[in-house]
Amino acid sequence: MEKVDVDHTSVLIVSDEANFSAAISARWQSERNLPTLALLNGNLCPGFDAGGFEMAIVGAVRASVLPAVLTAVNPVGKPVIFVSDDLQTAEAVRSAQPRVLVLQQREGWLDALILITTEILRRNQALARAQKAEHENVVLDSQAALGRYMLEMRHTLNNALTSVLGNSELLLLDAGALSPAARSQVDTIRNMALRMHEILQRFSSLEKEMSFIERQAEKDKSTQSRSAAAGF
């Protein structure tokens, strides 16, 4: 089973009965991976922010505050488990809060609660990794597109720089055509053109290196495929 990384995982437990929260906390101590547990009663607290938690567990909360609690802990669709010891209350919550997972407080409910919570946390982390990978792929695609454009345009830029460099050198060869200040400026233009030309040359070298690496990777892949087909 995949290990849940709980370094940055937090679970909110809301209950008006200390024994309820204590039972869950004690049961979780027997697990290898223990998330950070935050305990609150049904009154919650001023400035409460459910967005700071991965999920919430609600149980043994006064009926008068239960609807408000379930609404408060689920403002952005985060997972919420409601543990109920009353069938009528459970059905009422299912009807009013269809996104809330209801668990009956029967024999073995603690084990079931830990199992369900662990699976939810694992799913959330897998989704977060997938979203991160998708974002990184978008960034890499953008960078690759920019790199391709720069490689495609290097010849055009190189031609423009060659013209700038050639004309600046012609001006510098005519010692009397420029004032000292203008000559210094043209010399600066020439030096900057040379520097840009060197950068473009590095792009060309990088392209050759990348092409070599790509060909080598394709060659290694082909070799591995042939070896696998031969049974080695």
N, C-alpha and C positions, 0 to 999 in steps of 0.2 A: 504493500500500500504506500502510496506517495506520502512523504512526510509534509506536514503543514508547517510552514514557516510562521512562527507566532511572534517574532521579534517586534513587529509593528501591528499586531492584531489585538483589537480590544473588543470585549463583549460587555454590553450593558445589561445588568440584571435589575429589574424593577419589581419590588414586592413590599407589602406592608408587614410581612411576617419575617422576622429575622431567621427563623428556622428554615424557611424556604430557600433564602439566599445562602445560608450556611450549608444546607444539604448539597446544593449545586457546587459550591466552592470546594467542599470536602470531596465530593465525587470526582471533581476534575483534578484534584491533587494526585490521584492514582494514575493519571494519564502521563505519557512521556512528554507531550507538548501541552503546555498550559498557557493560554492567552492571558492578557491583562484583563482583569475583571473589575468593573465599576459597579458599585451597589448604590441604588437610590430607592426611596420609598415612593408611594403613589403621589405624593405632593410634588415630586421632581424637585427642581430648584430654579431660582431666577436665572435667566440667561442660559437655560439648558440648550445644548446644541447636539442633536442626534447625529449630525453629520460627522462628528468626531469618533463614531463607533462603527465597526464593521457590521454588527447586527445587535438585536436586543432580544432578551428573554423576559417575558412578563408573566407573573403568577401571584396568586394570593394577594390580589389588589382589591380594595374596597369597590363595591359595585358602583358607588356614586362617582368615582373618579376613573373607572376603567376605560370608558370611551375616550375621555380626554387623554389618558396615558397612551392608548394605542395609536391615537392620531398624532401625538407629540413625538413618539419614537419612530414614526414611519413617514417623515415629510418628503423624502426623496426616493421612496421605493426600496429602502434597504430591508433585508430580511428581518422579520419579527416572528418569534415563536411565542404563542400564548399557551401556558400550561393551566388546564382547568380541571377542577375536581367536581364540577357540576355540569351535567349534560345540557341543561337548559341554557346556562351561560355560554357553553361551548357553541351551541347552535346559533345563539344570538350573535356571537362574535363572527362566526362563519358568514352569517347573512349580512352583517353590517361592514365587516372588514374582510372582503374576499382575498386580499393579498396576504393576510396574516395566516400563518400555519398554526393550526390548533392541535395540541397534544393532550390527550386525556391522562389525568394523574392516576394511573393504575399501577399494578405491580410491574416493576421493571421500567418505570417511566424515566428514572434518572439515566439509566444506561441508554435508553432510546434517545433521550434529549442530547446527551453527549455525542452520540453517533450522528444524529441529524445535524447538530451544530458543527461538528468537525467536517462533515461533507459539504455544508454550505460554505464554510470558510475556505475549504480547498477549491471549491468551484469559483468563489470570488477571486482567489489569488490566481487561478488559471486564467480567468477572464482578464484580470489586470495585466498579466504577462502578455496575453494575446494583444491587448490594446496597446501596450508599450511597444511590442514588436511591430505592430501595424504602423504606429507613429514613426518608429525608426526607419521602417521601409519607405515611408513617404519622404522623409528627410533625405535618405540615401538616393532615392529616385530623383529628387530635385537637384542634389549635388551632382549626380551622374549626368543629368541633362545639361547642367551648366558646364561640366567638364567637356562633354561632347561638343557643345557649342563653341567653347574656347578652342578646342582642337581643330574644329572645322574652319574657324575664322583666322587661325594663326597665319595662313598664307596671305590672306588679305591684309592683315595687320603688318606682316613682314614686308610686303610690297610698299605699304605706306611709309613704314619706318625707313626703308631703303631710300625712298625719295627724299624724306626729311634729312636723313644722314648725308646723302650725296650733295644736296643743295647747301647744307650748312658747311660742308667741307670746302665746296667751291667758293663760298663767301669768305671763308677763313684764309683761303689761298691768296686772295687779293688783299694785300696788306693795307692799301690805301683806300679801299672802298668803304670801310667802316670806321666809325669813331671808336675809341677805346671802350666806352660803355656798351655800344652796340656789339662790338667784337666779343666782349665778355658774355653778353646775353646769347649770342649765336653759339659760342663755345659751350655754354650750359645746355642749350638745345641739343647740340651734337652729343654731349656726354649722356644726357638722359635717353636719347635715341639708342645709343650703344647699350645702355643698361636694359632697356626694354627689349632690344634684340636678343640679349643674353637670356632674358626670361623666356622668350619664345623658343629659343634653342633648347632650354630645359624642358619645355612642354613636349618638344619633339622627342627628346631622349626618354621622357617619362612614357610617352606613347609606345615607343619601341620596347621598353621594359615590360609594360603591361601586356603588350601583344605577345611577348615571349612567355610570360607567366601563364597567359591564357592558353597558348599552344601547348605548354608543358603540362598544364592541368588536363587538357583534353587528351594528351598522349597518355598520361598516367591513368586516366579514367578508362581509356580504351584497353590499356594493358591489363587493368584489373578485371575488366569485363571478359577478356579472353581467358584470363587465368581462372575466373569463376566458371566459365563455360567448359574449361578443360578439367575441372574438378580439383584444382589445386587450392 
